[in-house]
Amino acid sequence: MTALTARPGTGRLSHAPADHPPVRAARIGVLVANLGTPDGYDYWPMRRYLSEFLSDKRVIDYPSWKWQPLLQLVILSKRPFTSGANYRKIWNHAEGESPLMTITKAQVEKLRASLAARYGEGVMVEFCMRYGSPSTKDMVRGMVAAGCEKILFLPLYPQYAGATSATANDEFFRALMTEKRQPAIRTVGEYFDHPLYVGALAQSVERAYATLDHRPDVLVASYHGMPKRYLMEGDPYHCQCQKTSRLLREALGWEKGAIDTTFQSVFGPEEWLRPYTVEHVAALAKAGKRRIAVISPAFSADCIETLEEIQGEIAEAFHHAGGERFTYIPCLNDDDAHIAALSAIIATNLAGWV
């Protein structure tokens, strides 16, 4: 931290002239980033959100001249209605927000308490969304205004992917470009193999299984998908997902073959990472695996892909194929073991700053 101190109550440096602008006490910021959420499930909020999301070149990398007319004139004339209907099913009507927003707020509150206990008031913790509100730009601007001379940026994606971690970092860097006084920055990389994160996943499985009156025949680890082409172009996401499943299996002490790795949320005409979760669970049922559990290790918080897609479309495919018992294991959300893991990851990355 800077050695300069402000006059108590004035925010002005003791040696500064009277017309010098106020200077806030130096702080360190921790900015947590998640994917984002629409402000509402009606047509226009959904269209704004989907347009921002699907216009991201990290997500859809087709040439704009080819993609944008299709997106704006065809896809966004219909998809906001279907996506909005799905959001309506899971919406937190009491708070007027999506579950992802509710959960992210709870995570950040616990992180604030954890880091305050470790560092005191010198570390400021906030969150932003890559798409929608609160925007990365607004939160960076607010943290700089609050005196943050250093900011640690944490994308809440355990596995790295260009369409998640990289685009979050891109937006963070763009936000910094608008600041007169840029803070020093650090970004947190993937943490899928951090022992506390793996341990938190294992605890969530054990806790869920302890509530069942049966043991599932197989645990399916369903990760968000991506075009297979991205893997061939060097994105490490697929490999990190496979390793996450292996580390989870080893932490649980299970034999090989006890966890299946699959990929969901296929979009567009390209081949995506396989096997597809919706097809795989149906195949399991047809093969006599009538009791399964599904976990989503790539998501730090329950969202539309877990609350609606997995528990709706994917569960339906399993039951339609003859499956009997479908158990969804919630994301780590604001579970204390998850918060402890994130706090430890943050502490490691703050080393030398505090």
N, C-alpha and C positions, 0 to 999 in steps of 0.2 A: 504494500500500500504506500501511497505517497506520504512523504514526511510533512507536507504542508498541512496546516490545520486552519480551520475556519473560526472566526470569532463566535462564541456561543450565542445562539439565537439569531445571528444575522446572516450566516451563510457566506460571509465575505472574509477573504484572506486578510490576516493582520497587517500585511505589508502592502496590500493592494490600494490603488487610488479609489476615491469615493464612487467614481462612475464605472468601476469594474463590475461586470455581471456577477450574480451570486454563484458561488462554487459549492457544490454539495460534497459531503464527506465521501471519500472513495469507498466503493463496495465491489464485491465480486458477484457476478450474476450466473445463475444456472438456468438455462432456458431449455425446457423439455418440449419436444415436438412430436405431434401425432399426425395422422393422415388428414383428418378433417371431417366435417359433417355439415349437411345443409342446415340452414336456419329454420326450415320448416319443411313439411312434406307436401305442400301444395305445388302446383305446376311451376310457378316462377322461381321460388327458392330452389326447387330441385333442378330446374334448367340452369340457373346460374352456377350452382355447385357442379353439376355434371359437365357443363361447358368448360369450366376452369380445369377440372380434373382430366377430362378426356382431350383437352388441348395441350396438355403437358407433353413435350417431346420425349421425356423420359418414360412416359407411360405408353403413348402411341407414337411411334417414330416414323410413321408414313409421311411422305412429302405433304406439306400444307395444301398445295394446289389440288391434291387428290383427296385428302382426308377432310379438310374443313367444309367443303360443300356437302359431303355425305353426312358429316356430324351435325352441322347447323340446319340443314334442310330436311334430313330424313330421320336420323337417330334422335335428335333433340325435339322432334315434333311428337314422338311417341314415348320414348323411354322415361321422361319425367313422370308420366302417369303411372307406369308400372313400378318404377322405383319408389315413387311417392306412396303407392299403396303398400309396398313392403315396409317402408319406414313407418307408416301409420300403425302397423301391427306391433311394432316394438317400441314406439315412441314413449318417452317419459312425459306423460301429459301433465303430471303434477308440477314438474319443473319447466315444462315447455321446451324441451330439448331432447336430443338423441341420447341413448344410453352411453355412447362413446364420450360425449361431453360430460355427462354426469360422473362417469368413472374416472375420466382424466382429472376432473376437479378434485375428486377424492384422493387420487394418487398424489397430486401436487400438494394437497394439504398435509398428507402424511410425510411427504418428502421435506416440506418446510419444517415440520416439527423435528424430524430426524436430524436434519442438517443444522437447525438452530441449537439442538442439544450438543452437537459436535463442535460447531464453530461460532455460535452466538449470532448476533445481528449483522455481522459483516457480510454474510452470504444471502443474496436475494434469489428466490426461486419463483419462476413463472412458467407458463406454458403457452404454446402457440399451435396453430394448425397449418399444415401445408396448403390446404384448400379451405376456403371459408374463413370464419372468424373464431378466435382472434387471430389476425394475420401475423405472420412472422415479422413483417416490416413494422407494424404498430408496436409489437412487443419489444423489438430491438430498440425502437425509438424511445419507448417508455423506460427501458432499463438504463439506457445511456443518460436520459434526463434525470434518472434517480441516482446517478453517480457511479454506475458500473463502469469501471475502467478495464475490467477483464470479464469476458463472458465465456462460459463453457456451454456448448451446444450439444444436447443429447437427443438424437432421433430415437424414438421408442420402438425400434425394430431390432430384435435380437439377431437376426440374420441380415447380412448386407444384400441389397439389391439396388440396381440402378434406378428402378421405378419407385423406390421407397427412401432408402437412406440417402442416395445421391441427390435426388430431387429436393429433399428437405435441406441438404447442405447448400445446394444451388440457391435456393430461396433465401437462406440465411446470408450467404455471400452477397446476393443482390441487395438485401436490406442494408448491409454494411456500406455499400457503395453510396448510399444517400446520406451518410453521417459525416458531418464536418470533423468531428473528433472521434475517429474509430477506436473502439476498445481493442485490447489484445484479445485474441480468440483461441479457443481449442475446440475441436470436434471429437465426440466420442464415437469410436468405431463399433463394429459388431461385438456382441457379448454372448453369443449363443453357447459358448463353451465355458463361461464363467461358472465356477463350482457352485456359487450360491444361487445362480439362476437355474442351473440344472437341478440342484437340490430342491428349489421351490417347485419346479415342475413335478418332480418325483413325489413330493409331499402332497401335491394336489391330486395326483392319481391315487395314492394310497388313501387319502381322505375320502375320495369319491367311492372307491371300491369298498371301503369299510361301511358305507351306508347301504350297500346293495345286499339283497338276499340271494344273489347268484354271482358267479364270477364270469365276466365276459369271456367269450371264446378268443377274442383278439382285440387289441387296442389299435385303433387307426389314428395315426398322427396326420391330420389334414392341414396342409400349408396352402397359402394363397399361391395360385399358379402364375406362370408367365410363359410367353412364347418360347418354344424350345430353341429357336434361333438365338435368343439372348444368351443362353448357356453356351452355344457354339461360338458366340462372339466374345466370350470371356467373363460373363457375369458369374460370380461364385455362389450365387444364391442356392442353386440346386444342391451343390456339394455340402453347403453348410446346413441345409435342411436334413440331408441324409445323416450327417454327423450328429445333429441335434437328437434325432431319433435314437441313434446308437448310444449316445451318452445318457439319454433318459433310460433306455433299457438297462444299461450297465448300472446306473444309480439305483434302479429298482431291483437289481439282482436277477433279472429274468433271462431266460434262454434266448438264443438267436431265433428269429422268426416270430417272436411274441408281439412285435410292433410292426405294423405296415405303414409305410410312408406314401402319402397320396397328395394330389394337388387339386384345388377347387377353383371356382370362379372363372371358368374358361370364357373368353370373349373374342368374337371375330372368327375369321375363316382359317387362320393359321393353326398348325399343330402346336399344342402347348405341352408343358412338362407332364409326363404320365407316370403312373396311372391317374386317371381322373377320379376324384373321390366319389362322385355320384354313380359312376359305373362300377367302381371297385366294391362299394358296399353292397350293391345289388348282386354282384358276382359272389361275394362272401355268403350272402343269404342262400343263393342257389346251390352253393357248395356245402351247405349244411351248417354254416356258422350263423346260428340263429340269434346269438346274443353278442353284441359288440358294444364297445365304448369308443367315443371319438374325442380327441383333444386337439387343440389348435395352437401349437407352440410358436407360430410366427406372429400371433396377435398379442399385444401387451394388454389389450382391453377388449371386452366383448363389444361387438358392433354388428352391423347389418349382415356381414358375412358369417358370423357365428350364430347370432340370435334368430336370424330369418333363414339364411341359406342352409346352414348345417341342420338346424332343428326343424326346418320346414322341408325344402326340396330334397335334401340328402337323406333325412330320416324317412321321408315318404318313399323314396326309391328303395330303401332297405326293406321297409314293411311290405311294399308292393311285390317285392321279389320273394317274400316268404319269411322275412326276418321277424323275430318276436320281441326282443328286448333291445332297445336303442338307448344308450346312455350318453349324454353329452357332459363332458367335464369342462366347467367354465374356465375362461382365461384367468391368468393370475390376478388381474385387476388390481385392487388395493390391498390384497392379502399381505399380511405383515412380512412373510418370508420374501415376497416380491419386492416390497419396499426396502427391506434390509439388503437385498441383492443390488438394487438400483443405487442405494446410498453408498454401498461399498464401491461400486463402479465409479460413481461420481467422486468419491474421496480419492480414489487412485488417480483420477484425471485432474484433480485439483492440486496434486502434489507439487510443491514449490510455489504455489500461489497463496496458500494459507498454511 
